[in-house]
Amino acid sequence: MSDTSPLPDLAARVRGAYLGFAVGDALGASVEFLTAGEIRARYGELRDLVGGGWLKLKPGQVTDDTQMSLALGEAILAARAAGEDWSLPRVAEHFAAWLKTRPIDVGNTCRRGIVRYMQQGSLEATPHEGDGGNGAAMRNLPVVLATLSDQDDGPGSRFARYTLAQCRFTHHHPYSDAAALALGRMARRLLAGQGQDAARRVADDLAAERRTFRFDPYPRRASGYVVDTWQTVCHAFFSTADFESCVVLAVNQGGDADTNGALAAMLAGACYGEDAIPPRWLRRLDREARQAAADQAERLAGLDRPGHVPPSARS
Ligand SMILES: [Mg+2]
């Protein structure tokens, strides 16, 4: 962040995280499954929401990353409206309802988990070596926002319990768990206005604890494997100092460019705020997704409740 720009306020960071996430999804989806070299040959550098890609998207159209996040967010808000704090069965029902809409894209592990629930009613996948994809970690922003007012995000906190519950609904894998928790804690610090250094300490702690998660130097793998996603997202966020540079760097690695772009943009939006998102990107972003993301962001974080200020944002 530049020394001259004022810190964005909490509402701008909260909206920036969710709108950023959706914008990163829409930008990256155009080049999902391409290699960095193929992107260079075709676009030079992809910097605009052009649509297309293997899903033949309209410019600004979002994919499963944003849709699953919105489904999780709706489930949390529905639970809250019913006087419950959290309801995994509601989350399961919202994911199942989303799958029934025949979404444009669904990750294999996500589909398997939702179908298992629909057939057997079980709310947790059995641990599986092959479930180390990024599909659970990618959709956790609503949990981050809904628990933002808690001081505690350690083991056993609401943040940690809800994160692991929604992740293991489809992905029961230690790397998925670790990445979702760390990305969530990084987003929490950024949303609280603590800046890039505080997020970096979370990332470095995970990398020190598990060498697999080291991201510096960047190994230049950007697949949907959650470790590759983690490294790509950390590299893009920590080696840049503004929203656009971060997201452009992430998606131009190719691979799972929509998810990697969405998560990098989530961190950048939480750090630099809504106003740092290029207006040309926001204008192109699918209207419905844009409205839903902004609306959910504020409601999940409790900003629609007068007088409510999350303690973690008071420091
Ligand atoms: Mg996607």
Residues whose N, C-alpha, C, O or C-beta is under 5 A from the ligand:
A	BS01	MG	T63 D64 D65 D258
